Amino acid sequence: MTTDEALAAAERALELSGSDPAAARELARDVLRSADPWSSADPESSANPWSSADPWSSANPWSSANPWSSAEAAAVAHRALAVAARELGDLPLAEEHLRRAVRVALRAGLPYRAAQARLSLVHVLTELGHPRRALAVATAAEPCLPPAETARLAVHRAGALTRLGRYAEALAQCDRAVGALDGDAHYLAGALLNRGLSRVFLGCFGEAEADLRRCAELARGAGLDHVLALAEGNLPFLAARRGDLPAAFAAYRRAENNLFGFPERLATMRCDLAEALVDAHLPGEARALLDLAVPELSAAGAEVALADARLLLARVELRTGDPRRAAEHAEPAAAALAAQGRTALVPLAAEVLLRARLASGPPSRELAAELLSCAADLDGAGRPDLSRELRFTAAETVLWLGDRAGAREQLAVLARRAPGLLRHRAAALHRALSGDRRGAFAAVRAGLVEAGSAASALGDPAIRAYAVGAGEPLARFGLALALETGRGRAVLAWAERWRAVAGGAGRPAAPDVEELRAALGEAALVEFVRDGDGLVAVAVTPERVALRRLGPFTAVAEATVRLRYGLRRAHLRDGRVPGLDGDAALLERLLFGALRRPLGDRPLVVVPTGSLHTLPWPVLPLNAGRPVTVASAAAAWLAGHRAPDGPGGRTVAVAGPALRCAGAEAAMVAARRPGTERVAARRAEVLAALEGAEVAHLAAHGVFSPGSPLLSSIHLDDGPLMAYDLLRLRRPPTLAVLSACDAGMARVPADGAPLGLAGAFLSVGSRCVVASLVPVRDEPALALMEVFHELLAAGHPPARALAAASAKTGVAGFACFGYGDRPVPAARP
């Protein structure tokens, strides 16, 4: 192979490297082998003469030929091998070849070829997790590149700036590139893609969407399938960052169909959306996507993306309370990141592993020292936010170990220097350790004000419920301080302040107890709160506000699971299940044994905590025939009491598919409430009919999604009506009756914010929801609803009508949520 032929072959290998990396690799290897046709050395090993040899030296096999052309061919061949390695997922090998290309070109006096290799190296270093090094390489390359390739360099530089969070600078680089890349479809599409992503992070969502759609159009016309996939795959990410989660999931479903047959790209899209969902404080939804993406990336051999996905999944598992699985994902992620030379990300994996260890067993002084060491590493990796959080954890750890002085030292620094909620948490704990309870309460309140202000701007209840999670430790600390006072009013006030924040009220305000008692009349309210694994109840009656410690929460949670399981079996098998009555009696004793006397036979309002939102409260023997309403907070119940009566309005009834008695239920509602509108079971029609209705009755199959509660749904003729869809309602029905299995179930990321179908209706303004917490067979559900609607039409409030209907029919499992103590106005024909 002559030198000219070698250079031409190397250029051809470079052209092929993006579309056919395997063929490009073989061609580039042939170029390097031709340097020494008698050598058996691997052209990619350090034994190859072009890996380190001086092209002008007599030791070089091409020294008798034109060393300029020979070195140029070798430099281009190494660059082709690098691009091929990048396409095949081997970023460390890509970096190695690019550095060889730079070295060969510089020794041969070829600054332009060295700059081209550096241009490619910018992208590789960014993907390896070294964006600062990438920017330094870009600075070295720029003086030797012509304008067209300077524009290409700007595209890669924008990627590095985006990784550093310098989105405005990235946008400026992309603007520069877009104006100079006309006719270069590949890099222009890349510039539009990067500009679109920069605009997403800057909150310029309309312009971002325009860039991504223009990128997709350009890529489609130029046959750049991988760029097209990236553009379309980022539309769900855009919608999620915009806060339009229904649109995000719709875009995800479209992209999922478009990427069928491209598992690696599909997995990458899932990871991008998962990261946006984590940022949107939806770890459950993110985990569902990552559980699909990780095995797909593993099967595709996409090692770099796989390490990133495992690290993200480890963080998600930790956030959702599974330290064992978090460690299982963090360990291989840490090993892969280290092997790939992505040292800036290794401390992030180490932090997850340390937190998993801390959550799995008692702390030690060695672990406390490791926490501080990792915090220093996170500072070095440019993550001071994670470092400060870990330092606070270290302070809590040494405090648990009895080192009050060491804890106070760490807390004092954080109370002065940490931003946001962490500063308030550190100040509250530091003041409490100093004996300043008043000051500690003040710090907690200030932190909740900050958390509430941020949460009130979030319209999506799921995003809000997870977003306030950073404030929950502060709220728990305030509640612990209140419990130390032994006063029920103080405990109720601090529990309600947190529920107000989580529920989106904005201010961490507690209801006036005397107004609450007046609204209750002869009824009683019991609010349950957790203190570690302990369960505490505050009972508000006309005579007193009583505080009672009830025992371990774990026992109550386990009995609740058994009771629900027993009810499911009983309903699905048409018979009683052994042990069901015993579990109901046990729960009554655990929850109300200490409150039986003050409660008497009064109507009851229950404010649950955590998994108690899944308990069918009316089935407890104490509550047989008693009107029971389940509320997310005492303040939420009181708001329903304050709301004025409406003039009465439409009643709508929907019968879903494949449910034997659905049509009969809808017909029964129409008979009980004259003028009822029968609505076709299609999503658009149902959502339109729900707007402004007084009563909405939906009889259909229901599905509760515990991992992603706003994906819970009611089955209609054209697909599921999800809880997310209900968030679009502007004038929701005053009373929603959901005759659907599990429609009353909820997941509660934070007390005050139950998520599910019933919770979605209440969060957008419905006053009351009647729904089942277990499956109920068709005929018993119809029997219950006949009596319920008869009593409702006769003027009984929903809670009283449901209690009487359950007692008469013996059908258990339904509950009344929200405010169920006001009669529903008569139907308006």
N, C-alpha and C positions, 0 to 999 in steps of 0.2 A: 504494500500500500504506500503510494507516494505521499508526501506531506500534504499536497493539495487534496488528494483523495481522502486522507485522514481528516483534514479539516471539514471537508464536505460531509463525510460520514458522521463526524461529531455534531455538526449543525443539524443533520437529519435526526440523529438520536435525541437532540434537544427538542426538536419539533414534536417527536413522538412521545416524549416523556409524560406529557399530561394526558394523552388519550390512550396510549398503549405502553404502559411503563415496563412491561416484561420485554417487549421487543426493543424498546429504547435501551434497556439495560444491556441486552446482548450486543447491540450495535456499538454502544459506548465501550464495552469490554473489549470488543474486537479492535477498536482504535487504540486502546491502551496496550493490548497484547502486541500490536504491530510495532510498538516501540522496541520490543526485544523478541523477535519471532523464535529465538532459540531458548527463551526462558520459559519455564513452567510456572513462574510466580503468578499468584492470584493478582489480577489487575486492581483489585480493591484492597489489597493488603499493603502493609508498610514495606514489604519486600519489593514491591513494584518500583521501578526506577523513577516513575513520575510522581510517586507519593511524596518524596522529599528531595530528590536529586536536583542539583543545579543544572539547568538545561544547557548552560554554556560550558560545563565541565567535560573533560575528555572521558570521564566515566559514564557519561550519558550516551546511550546507544545511538541517538540521533545527532550527536554533536558534529558529525561530518556532513550532515544535511543542513538545511536551513533551520537553525535552532528557533528562530522566531515563529515560523509556521508550525514546527513540531510542538513547541510549548503551547502555542495557541490551540492546536488540536487537543492536546492533553487537558488544558484548562477547560475547554468547552465540553470534553467528554466527562470530566469529573462533575461539571455542573449538570449535565444530562443525567448522570447516575444519581445525583442529589435529588433532582426533581422527581425521578422515578421512585427513589426511596421514600420521598415524602408522600407520593401518591399511594404507595404500598403500606404506609403507616409507620415506617421506621425513621423517625425524626432524628435520633442520634446519628444514624448512618448518613442521613442527608447533611447534617451539620459537618460531619467529618469530611465528606466529599467537597463541600463548598469551601472549607478551610484549605483543603489541598489545592482546589482550583485557584484560590486567592494566592497561595504561596507560589505555585508554579508560574502564575501570570506575573507576579511582582518580580520574581527572580529573572524572568525573561524580559522585563521592561515593558510589560503590556498593561498599563494602568486601566485601560478601558475594559479589558477582559476581567481584571480583578474587580472593577466596580460592578460589572454585571453579576459576578458571583456573589458579591456583597449584597446586591439588590435582592437576590434570592435568599441570602442568608438572613436578611431582616425578617422575612416571613417565618422561616424555620425557627429562629430564636424566639419569636413571639409565641409560636405554637408550643415550644418547649418550656414556656413559662418564664422567659427572660426578656421582657419587653424593654427594660432599660438598656440592656446590652444591644438589643436590636436597634434602638434609636442611635446609639453610638456608632454602630456599623453603618447606618444610613447616612450619618454625618460624614463618615469617611468616604462613602461611595459617591455622594452627590457631585463633587467638583469634576469628576471624570466622566459623567454621563451626559449625553445630548438631551435636548428638551423633551423629546418623546419618552425616553426612558427615565428622565427625572419625574415625569408625570406618573409612570409606573411605580417608581420608588415611593411617591406620595401615597399611592394606594396601600402599599405595605406598611408605610410609616403610620398611616391612619389606624391600621389594625393594632399596632403596638400601643398607640396612644389610647385606643379604646380599652385595651387590657389594663391600662393604668388609671382608667377613669377620667381621662382628660378628653372628654367628649367634644368640647367646643373646638379644641385644637385639631382633633380628628376630623371634625366637620370641615374646618378650613382646608386641611390637606385634601379632602375629597373634592371640595369645590374647585380647588386648583387642578386636580387631576381630571375631573369631568370636562373642564373647559379645554383641555389639551389632548384628549384621547379620542377625538372624533375619528372614526374609521378603525379603531383598535377595539373590536367588539369584546374580546376576552377581558382586557383590563378595564374598559369602560363599564362593563357589567359588574366587575369587581368593585370599582369605585362607587357605583350606585348602591351596591349591596352594603358596603361599609358605611356609606353616607346614610342610608336608611337606618342601619343599626345605631349609628351615632345619634340620629334624630329621635329614635325610640328612647334612648337613655336620657336625652335632653327634654323629653316630653312633647316634642313637636310631632304629634302622631299623624296628623293629616299629611304633612310633607313626607314623613317616613313611609307611609303607605304608598304615596305616589312614586317614591324612589324604588321601593321593592317591586311594585307592579311594572314600572318601566324596565327594571333589571330583568324581570321575568320575561317580558315581551322581547327584549333584546337577545336574551339567552336562547329563547325559543327559536327566534329567527336565525341565529348563528349556529344552531345545533349544539349549544353548550348545555347538555343535559344536566351536568352536575351543578352548574351555576343556577339553572332553572329550579332544580330541586332545593337548593339553598334559599333562593328567594321565596318560593312558595312555602317552604318549611318554616320561614321566619314570620309568616303572617299570623299564626297562632300566638307566637311570642309577642308580637306587636299588640294583638288584641288583649292578651293577658296583662301586659304592662299598662295598657290604656284603662284597664279595670273592667272591660267588657268581657266577662268570663263566658257568658253564653256564646258570644261571637268567637271567642278563643277556641272553645270546644267544637263549634261548627267548622271553623277553619282547620282545626286539627283533623276532624273526620275527613274533610276534603283532601287535605295533604296526605293523610294516611292512605287514601285510595290512590292518589297520584303516585305515591312512592312505593306502591306494592311491587314487589320484585326487586327492590333496591334496599335490602335490609340494613345496610350500614347507614345510608342516608336517612332512612326512616328512623333508625335508632338515634341518630344525631339530632333530628328534629324533635324527637321525644325528650331528649336531654335538654335542649334549648327551652322547650316549653316548661319542662319540670323546673328548670332554674328560675324562670319567670314566676312560676307558681310558688316556689319557695320564697322569692322576694315579695310575692303577694300574700305571704303568710298562709299558704294552703299546702302544708306538708303532706297531708293524706293524699291529695290529688297528685302531688309530685311523686310520691312513692309508687303509686299505681303505674305511672309512666316509666319510672326508672326500673321497676321490676320487669318490665318488658324490654327496656333498652339494654340493660347490662348483659343478658345472655345473647342478644343479637350482636352486640359489639364484640363479645368474646368469640362467637362463632365466626365473625368476619375477620378476626385477627387485628382489629383496629385498636392497638394497644394504648395509644395516647388518649383517644377518646374514652376508652374503657377505664383507664385510671381516673380520668376526670369524673366519669359517671359513678364509679364506685365511691369516690370521695364525697360527691354530692349525696349519694344514697346513704352513706354513713352519717352525714350531718342530719339528713331527714329522719333516719331511724332514731338518732339520739333525741331529736326534737319531739318525736312522737312517742317517746318513752320506752324504747327497746334497746338498752345499752349492749346487750349481747350481740344482736344483729349489727349494731353500729360498729362494734369491734371487728366482726367478721368481714365487713366491707372495708373498714379503714386499714386493716393490716395489709391486704394485697395492694391497696391503693398506695400506701406508703412505700412498699417495696418497689412497685412499678415506677413511681415518681422518682425515687432515688436512682433506679437503674436507667431511667431515661434522662438523667441529668437535670431534672426539673426541681432543683433544690429549693426554689422559692415556695413551692407548694407542700413540701414535706412537713413543715411545722403545722400546717393546717390538719393534716392527717394525724400527726402526733397529738394535737389538742383533742381530737375526737377520741383517740385511744385513752388518753388520760381521764377524760370526763366519763368514758364508759367504765373504766376501773373504779372511779370514785362512786359511780352509781351502783356498782355491783358488790361493794363490800366496804368495811370500815376503813377510814383513812389512816395514814401513817405519816410520820415526819418525813420519810423518804419520798412519799408521794407528794407531800406539800412542797418539798424542794424541787421535785420534777416539774410541778406546776409553774413555779417561778422561773425555772430554767426555760421551759417552753414559752413562757410569756416573753422572755428576752429574745428567743428565736423568732417569735411572731413580730416583734418590733423590727428585727433585722430583715424580715421578709416583707416589710411595708404594710403590716396589718396591725396598727396600734389599737384599732377597735377591739379585735379579738384579744389582744394582749391585756388590755385593761379589764375586760370581762374575766379573763383567767386569773388576773391578780386579785380580783374580788373573791373569786372562788378559793384562791389560796388563803386569803384572810379568813374566810369562813371555816376553812379546813383547820388552820392553826388554832382558831378559837375553839373548835370542837375538841381539839387535842389539849385544851387548857392553857394555851399561850395567849392570854388576854393582851399582854403588852405588844407582842408581835402582831396580833390582829389589829390593834388600835393604830400601830405605826403604818401598816399598809392602808387602812381605811382613811387615815388622816390625809394621806397623799391623794387618794382617789377623790375624797370629798372636796379637795381644792382644785384638782386638775381634770377629773373625768367630765365628759359632757353628758347632758341629758339625764335620763333616769338613773344611770349608774351613779352619778354624783349624789342624787337624793338617797339612793339605797345606802351608799357608803356613809353619808351624813347621818341617816337615821340610826344605823347600827352603831356608829361611833358615839353618838349622843346617848343611846341606850346603855352602852358599856360604861359611859361616864356618869350614869345615874340621872340623866336629864330626860325623863319620860316626856315632858311637855315638848321639849325640843325635838324629840324623836317623832312624836305625833305630827308636829309641824312639817318636818322633812317628808314624812309619808304623804301628808296631804298635798304638799307642793308637787311631789312626784306624780300623784294621781291627777292633779290638775293638768300637768303637762301631757300625761298619757291620754286623758279624756279629750283634750283639745285636738290632739293628733287623730284620735279614733273617730271623732265626730265628723271629720271630713271624708270618711270612707263610707260610701253608700252600701257596698256589698257586706251583708252581715257576717259572711264567712271570713272575708278578708279582715274585717274589723275584729272579729273574735280571736283570730290568730295574731293580728297585729298588736293587740294589747298584751300579748303574752309576756312581753318584756317587763310590763308593769305588775304582773301577777306576784312575783316574789316580794315586791314592795307592799302590795295589798295584804299578802299573807302575814308579813311582819306587823303591819298595822293591826290586823285582826288578833295576832298573838298578844300584842300590847293591850288591846281591849279586853281580851280574856283574862289577863292578869288582874284587871280591876274587879272582876266578878260581877259586873253589872250588865244585865240583859239589854238595857237600852244602848249602852256603849257598843256591845257586840253587834246588835242589829244595825246600828248606824254605820259601823265600819264595813260590815258585810254588804250593806246596801250601796255604800259609796263605790265599792268595786263593781257591783252588778250594774250600776249606772254607767260606769266607764265602759265596761264590756258590751253593754247594750246600746251604746251610741248616744247616750244622753248628753255627752259633752262634759258637763261639770260633775265632779264626784259628790253629788248631793244625796242626802238621806231624807226620807219622808218624815214629816212631823208625826211623832207617835200619837199625839192626841187626835190629830186629823184622821190618822189611820184607824184608831179605835172607834171614832165616831162613824166612819164609813162602814166598818165591819158590823156595827150594831150588835146583835146577839151572836154573831158568828165569831170564829177564832181563826187566827193565822199562825201557822208554824213555819218558821224559816230554819232550814238545816244548813249548817256550815261545817267545814272540815278544819281540824286542827292537827296537822300531821296525819296520822292514821286514826285519830280520834274523831268522833262525830259529836257535834254539839247542836242543840235545838234552842231556839228562842220562840216562846209562845206568847202571842199577844191576845189577850181576852179583855172583856169590859172591866175586869177587876184588877188585872196586873200584867206586867211584862216579866215572864219567868225565864230564867236561864237554866238549862239542864245539860249535863254531860251524859251521853248515852252509851259510850263504849266504843269499841273498835269499828271503824268504817268497813274494814275488810269483811267482817262477818255479815254486815248488812248487804254489801255488794254481792257476796257469794249467794246469800239467800234470795236476793232479787233475781239472779240468773236462774236459780233452780225453779223459782216460782214461775217465771216467764216460760221456761222450758216445759214445765208441767201444764201450763195453760195451753201452750201450743199443741201438745200431745192430746190434751182433753178435747180441744176444739176440732182437731183434724181426725180424731178417732171416735168422736161421738161418745165419749165416756169419761168417767172420772179417773184420775191417775193417782195411784198410791203415793202418799207423802205430800200431795198438793195442799191439803188442809193444814198439815203440820207446818209447811213452809210459810203459809199465810199467817198462821198463829205466831210463829217465831218472829216474823217481820213486825207484826203488830207489837209484840213485847219489846223488841229491840228499839223500835222507833217511837212508840207511844206509851210504853209501860210507865215511864216517869211523868207522863203528861195526862194520864187518863182522867184524873180528878178535875184539873182546870178545864179540860176540853168538854167533858160531859157529852151531851148529844147535840152540840151546836153544829150548824153548818161549818164547813172547814175550807180554808184556803191553805194550800200547801205550796211552799217555795223550796224545791229540791236542790240538791247539790250533786254535781258529777253524774254518776251512773244511776242515781235515784230518779233521774228524768225518764228512765225506761221502766219504772215500776208502775203497774196498773193499780193506782192507789185505791180505787173503789172496791177492789176485791178483798181487802183486809177486813176481817170480821167486824172490827170496830166501826168501819165505814159502811156497813150494809144499810142501804136505804138512806144514807146521809148524803146531802148535796156536797160534793167535793169539787173544788176548782184548783187546777194546777197552774201556777204563775211562775214566770221567770224571775220575778222580783216583787217585793211588797210595793215598791213604787210603780211598777208596771200594772199591778192589779188596781192600785189607787187611781192611776191615770184612766183606766177603763171606767171606774166608778165616776170620775169627774166628767167624762165625755158626755155631751148632750145627746138626747134622743134625736133620732132622725125622723123624718115624716113617714117612714115606711117606704118600701120600694119593691122592685122586682124580685121574684123568686125564679131561680134557674135550676134545672135538673139535667144531669148528664148521665147516660147509661153507657159504660164502657164495653168493649168487646169481650167475648168468651167468658162472660159471667152470667150464670144461669138466671139469677134473679134481678139483674141490673135493670132491665126494662120494667119489671114489676115495681121496683123501688121508685123509679122515676115517675111511673104512673101514680103510685100511692102519694108521692109528694104533691103532684098536680091536683089530686083529689082533695088533699088536706088544705092546700093553699091555692085558692082560685086565682087564675091568671098566670100560673106558673108557665115559664117558657122552657119547652123541651129543646135542648141544644144538641146538635150533631157532635159526636165524639171525635172532633178534629181539633188540633191544637189552636189554630188561629181563631176558629169559631168559639172555642171554650174561653180563651183568654179575653176575647172581645166581650163575651157575655158576662164574665166575672166583673168587669168594670161597672161600678155603681150599683151592683146587686145588693139587696138586703140580706137574702138567704141564698146560698149556693149549696146544692146537694150533688155530690159526685159519687156514683156507685161504679167502681171499677177495680181491677187488680192493682195492687200497690206493691212497690218494691222499696225497701229501705237500704241505702248504701252506707254502711257504717264507716268505711274509710273515707268516703267523699259524700257527706250527708246532703249536700245540695245537688248531687246527682240522683238522689232519691226521686221516685217518679210514680205517676199514675198512668196506666196504659190506656191509650186512646186508639182509635182506628188507624191513624196515620203515624203512630209511634208514641214514645213516652213524652208526657208533660212533666218536665223536671222542676224541682224546687227552684232552680236557677231561673226558669221561665217566669215563675210567679213574682220574682223580684221586679219585673217590668210593670207590674200593676200600679196604677196611680190612684184608683179608687176601689180598693178591694172590697169584697163582700163583708158586711158587718158580721154575719155568722157563716162560717164554712163548715159543712158537715161532710166528712171524708169517710164514706163507707168503703174503705179499702184496707187490706191487710197492712199492718205496721205503719200506717200513715201518721200515727202519733209518736212514733219513735224519734229519738233525737240523739245526736252526739253533741257534747258540751265542751268545747275547747276552753271556755272560761265561764264561770258562773254568771248568769245573766244573759247568756247568748246561746240558747239551745238551737241547734241547726237540724233541719229536716223539713218535711212538708208542712207540718203544723207551724213550726217556727217561722217558716218563710211567710205564711199568711199573716202571722202576728207581727212580724218585723215590718211589713209594709202597711199595717194599719187595721187589719181585721180585729174586731173586739173579742171574738170568741171563736174557737175551733173545737169541734167534737170529732174525735178520731180514735181509732183502735191502736193499741200497742202490741197486739198479737193477731195472728190469723184467726178469722171468724168465718165459719162456713156460711154459704149463701142464705139458706133458709132461716137460720137463727138471726143473721144480720137483718134480714127483711122483717122478721117478727119484732125485733128490738126497735127498728126505725119506724114501724107503724105506730107503736105506742108512743115513742118519743115525739113524732110529729103531731100526733093527736093532742098530747099534752102541751106541746109548744103552741099549737093553734088555739088552745084553750087559755093561754095567757101565762103558763108556767115559764119561769126563766130556764135557760138551757141546762144549768147544773142540776136544778131540782127535777126537770123533766127527764134527764138522763138517769138520775138516781132511781126515780120511780119506775121508769121503763126497765131498767136492769133488774130491779126487785121483782117486778111482775113477770118478766119473761125468763129470768134466770140466766140471761146472757151477760157474761162478764168480759172485760177486756177493753171496753171503750172508756175514754176519759174526757173531761171538759177542760180546755186550756184557755188561758187568758183571763177574761172577766165574764163569768157565766151567771151573774146574779141579777140580770135585768131582762124582763120579758121582751120578746121580739115583736115589733109592731106588726099588726095584721097585714096580710098580703094586699097589695094594691092592684086591682084588676087592670 
